[in-house]
Amino acid sequence: MKKEHFFSVVVLLCIWQIAAMRVGNDILIPYPLQTLSATLQLLGSSVFYKAVGLTLFRVAKGFVLSLMCALIISILSDRFPLFRDLFHPVLVIFRTIPNISYIVMALIWLGAEGAVSAVSFMILFPVFCNAFTNRLEGTDRILKEAERLYPETFWYRLRYRIFPELWPEILATGKTAAGLGLKVGIMAEILGQVRAGIGRSMNYARLNLDTPVIVAWTIVIIAISVIIDRIFSWLQAQQMKEEQ
């Protein structure tokens, strides 16, 4: 950790401690030590790892499904301009529907357990699809002209032109989409009141007015997001090394 980052953390902790002392009510603002104690208790509980695992599994299903569908749609749009024009209104609709509408509809159609993955898919699909389509549309026109003059098989184009073109975009967009999917997935768990998961644990703490546990779970979510971000950053660094 850089000295500047460490200094910022210390300042924030001091402000947090002062605010908690001024309020004097741990339901409104818990003390940092209370939150630390709650976090350690979570880490020592088997329920914690089950909740984290279930939430990540649900979000990952929506993430992978949205990624695969976006790849298929963007490849078809690149190959058939008519398909791109026909699908564009659908993509616009996906982008404009409010997130809460997705959650409510998914809860009605699929129930609490199935809604998390479905909501993650509906939120992330337009993000991936828009990024991949724009990337392929920006492909060098000379390269596309060469493909028309010297046609190759679809699998050849997919391996040597389309996938290498999309791979940096997959990493860049996936880095953002993973964090977004986690936040939306947990929101869907809270509203849907799933039987187990991070959202369930946070909602249970809310009902018991256990603010230290809520803040502890928030810290856990931030930590998971940072880990996911670092993984994608590492993959991007490896990809850049291969290009050099």
Secondary structure, 3 states (H helix, E strand, C coil): CCHHHHHHHHHHHHHHHHHHHHHCCCCCCCCHHHHHHHHHHHHCCHHHHHHHHHHHHHHHHHHHHHHHHHHHHHHHHHHCHHHHHHHHHHHHHHHHCCHHHHHHHHHHHHHHHHHHHHHHHHHHHHHHHHHHHHHHHCCCHHHHHHHHHCCCCHHHHHHHHHHHHHHHHHHHHHHHHHHHHHHHHHHHHHHHCCCCCHHHHHHHHHHCCCHHHHHHHHHHHHHHHHHHHHHHHHHHHHHHHHHC
